[in-house]
Amino acid sequence: MIQVRETSLAGVMEIVPDVFTDHRGRYVELFDTEAYAEVAGEIEWVQDDLSVSKKGVLRGIHGDYETTKLVTVLHGEGYAILADNREESPTYRRWEAFELSGENRRQLLIPKGVGNSVLALSEVLVYFYKQDSHYVPGRQFTIAWNDPAWNFAWPVDDPILSERDRRGCYA
């Protein structure tokens, strides 16, 4: 069973799966085609990705206009910002922040055209995402983490960035 909540961004859903806990630890079902079809329709997921980051690493803000994503944190704690970059969207150029962790197991369903990012708050962050299309070089956009036009609120002032994220150029 999953709980679903609409966010302030059009089409972005926050999903909280049930977590079973006993003396052995925890068990959680991360994905089930029937349960998620009710939330996202008949998406055909074609690629799973995983990033492992050390504390202070900020990945993103990246997106494209072809890919729906389902993201979650498997281990550690992360601060995710999603940015609506769809000109036709009623929430265009708005963003929302989320705390994701291996403890709370929250997931985000991210539609095409919404930028995705995660900042590692813990010593190690394991970030998992499913995609409904394959990565194609040169088709993604990047929004600078500190773009003054967006006015993002991050809990750090000097994150560890890739060169692409440091430049924050649209591609």
CORJO-V699717 format. One record per residue. PHI is phi in whole degrees, -180 to 180 (NA if undefined). BURIAL is + if it has 16 or more other ideal C-beta (glycine too) atoms within 10 Angstrom, else -. D_FIRST is the distance of its C-alpha to the first C-alpha in Angstrom with 2 decimals. Layout:
BEGIN
phi=PHI burial=BURIAL d_first=D_FIRST
phi=PHI burial=BURIAL d_first=D_FIRST
END
This chain:
BEGIN
phi=NA burial=- d_first=0.00
phi=-128 burial=- d_first=3.78
phi=-106 burial=- d_first=6.97
phi=-126 burial=- d_first=9.94
phi=-134 burial=- d_first=13.54
phi=-73 burial=- d_first=16.77
phi=-105 burial=+ d_first=19.41
phi=-77 burial=- d_first=23.16
phi=-100 burial=+ d_first=23.61
phi=-56 burial=+ d_first=23.46
phi=84 burial=+ d_first=20.63
phi=-86 burial=+ d_first=19.11
phi=-119 burial=+ d_first=15.45
phi=-100 burial=+ d_first=13.91
phi=-119 burial=+ d_first=10.31
phi=-121 burial=- d_first=8.86
phi=-77 burial=+ d_first=6.26
phi=-69 burial=- d_first=5.93
phi=-119 burial=- d_first=9.37
phi=-94 burial=- d_first=11.02
phi=-125 burial=- d_first=14.68
phi=-146 burial=- d_first=17.72
phi=-64 burial=- d_first=21.42
phi=-89 burial=- d_first=20.95
phi=139 burial=- d_first=18.87
phi=-127 burial=- d_first=15.28
phi=-136 burial=- d_first=12.73
phi=-143 burial=- d_first=10.03
phi=-90 burial=- d_first=8.71
phi=-82 burial=- d_first=10.38
phi=-160 burial=- d_first=10.21
phi=-146 burial=- d_first=9.52
phi=-57 burial=- d_first=12.02
phi=-68 burial=- d_first=10.50
phi=-64 burial=- d_first=7.33
phi=-79 burial=+ d_first=9.89
phi=-63 burial=- d_first=12.63
phi=-67 burial=- d_first=11.49
phi=-90 burial=- d_first=11.95
phi=-116 burial=+ d_first=14.86
phi=79 burial=- d_first=16.43
phi=-89 burial=- d_first=17.81
phi=-77 burial=+ d_first=18.58
phi=-100 burial=- d_first=20.33
phi=-77 burial=+ d_first=19.87
phi=-120 burial=- d_first=23.25
phi=-151 burial=- d_first=23.59
phi=-113 burial=- d_first=21.88
phi=-131 burial=- d_first=23.85
phi=-142 burial=- d_first=24.14
phi=-124 burial=- d_first=26.51
phi=-119 burial=- d_first=27.77
phi=-129 burial=+ d_first=29.69
phi=-91 burial=- d_first=31.85
phi=-54 burial=- d_first=31.95
phi=94 burial=- d_first=33.35
phi=-78 burial=+ d_first=32.53
phi=-116 burial=+ d_first=31.38
phi=-106 burial=+ d_first=30.13
phi=106 burial=+ d_first=30.41
phi=-102 burial=+ d_first=30.34
phi=-122 burial=+ d_first=30.03
phi=-172 burial=+ d_first=28.81
phi=-151 burial=+ d_first=30.03
phi=-107 burial=- d_first=29.91
phi=-125 burial=- d_first=28.49
phi=-121 burial=+ d_first=25.29
phi=-94 burial=+ d_first=21.69
phi=-127 burial=+ d_first=19.95
phi=-124 burial=+ d_first=16.57
phi=-120 burial=+ d_first=17.54
phi=-160 burial=+ d_first=16.50
phi=-101 burial=+ d_first=18.61
phi=-88 burial=+ d_first=18.43
phi=-149 burial=- d_first=21.29
phi=95 burial=+ d_first=23.29
phi=-131 burial=+ d_first=23.24
phi=-135 burial=+ d_first=23.78
phi=-117 burial=+ d_first=24.80
phi=-105 burial=+ d_first=23.83
phi=-119 burial=+ d_first=25.72
phi=-109 burial=+ d_first=24.89
phi=-126 burial=+ d_first=27.95
phi=-79 burial=+ d_first=28.17
phi=-110 burial=+ d_first=31.14
phi=-95 burial=+ d_first=30.97
phi=-58 burial=- d_first=34.22
phi=-85 burial=- d_first=32.97
phi=-80 burial=+ d_first=29.93
phi=-68 burial=- d_first=30.22
phi=-113 burial=+ d_first=29.04
phi=-55 burial=- d_first=31.48
phi=65 burial=- d_first=32.70
phi=-108 burial=- d_first=30.15
phi=-140 burial=+ d_first=27.90
phi=-144 burial=+ d_first=25.13
phi=-105 burial=- d_first=24.48
phi=-140 burial=+ d_first=21.30
phi=-100 burial=- d_first=21.05
phi=-117 burial=+ d_first=18.84
phi=-154 burial=+ d_first=18.91
phi=-65 burial=+ d_first=17.90
phi=-83 burial=- d_first=17.11
phi=-85 burial=- d_first=14.92
phi=57 burial=+ d_first=13.13
phi=-62 burial=+ d_first=13.12
phi=-124 burial=+ d_first=13.44
phi=-124 burial=+ d_first=15.78
phi=-95 burial=+ d_first=16.10
phi=-113 burial=+ d_first=19.89
phi=-75 burial=+ d_first=21.91
phi=-53 burial=+ d_first=25.34
phi=88 burial=+ d_first=28.06
phi=-105 burial=+ d_first=26.16
phi=-73 burial=+ d_first=27.50
phi=-122 burial=+ d_first=25.39
phi=-149 burial=+ d_first=26.63
phi=-151 burial=+ d_first=25.81
phi=-109 burial=+ d_first=28.18
phi=-77 burial=+ d_first=28.03
phi=-95 burial=+ d_first=28.32
phi=-100 burial=+ d_first=28.15
phi=-57 burial=- d_first=30.71
phi=-135 burial=- d_first=28.43
phi=-124 burial=+ d_first=25.55
phi=-113 burial=+ d_first=23.51
phi=-112 burial=+ d_first=22.00
phi=-119 burial=+ d_first=19.99
phi=-146 burial=+ d_first=19.67
phi=-101 burial=+ d_first=19.12
phi=-132 burial=+ d_first=21.65
phi=-99 burial=+ d_first=22.33
phi=-148 burial=+ d_first=26.07
phi=-82 burial=- d_first=28.46
phi=-64 burial=- d_first=30.31
phi=-123 burial=- d_first=33.74
phi=-56 burial=- d_first=36.31
phi=86 burial=- d_first=37.92
phi=-105 burial=- d_first=35.28
phi=-90 burial=+ d_first=33.34
phi=-106 burial=+ d_first=34.25
phi=-129 burial=+ d_first=34.50
phi=-109 burial=+ d_first=34.70
phi=-60 burial=+ d_first=36.62
phi=-61 burial=+ d_first=34.64
phi=-118 burial=- d_first=37.51
phi=-61 burial=- d_first=38.43
phi=-64 burial=- d_first=40.16
phi=-68 burial=- d_first=39.28
phi=-92 burial=+ d_first=35.55
phi=57 burial=- d_first=36.18
phi=-65 burial=+ d_first=33.12
phi=-112 burial=- d_first=32.59
phi=-105 burial=- d_first=32.08
phi=-83 burial=- d_first=32.25
phi=-137 burial=- d_first=35.00
phi=-103 burial=- d_first=38.35
phi=-140 burial=- d_first=39.14
phi=-72 burial=+ d_first=36.19
phi=-85 burial=+ d_first=36.80
phi=-126 burial=+ d_first=36.73
phi=-76 burial=- d_first=37.47
phi=-62 burial=- d_first=40.59
phi=-59 burial=- d_first=38.61
phi=-73 burial=+ d_first=36.59
phi=-64 burial=- d_first=39.81
phi=-71 burial=- d_first=41.49
phi=59 burial=- d_first=38.49
phi=-89 burial=- d_first=40.02
phi=-79 burial=- d_first=38.53
phi=-126 burial=- d_first=38.67
END
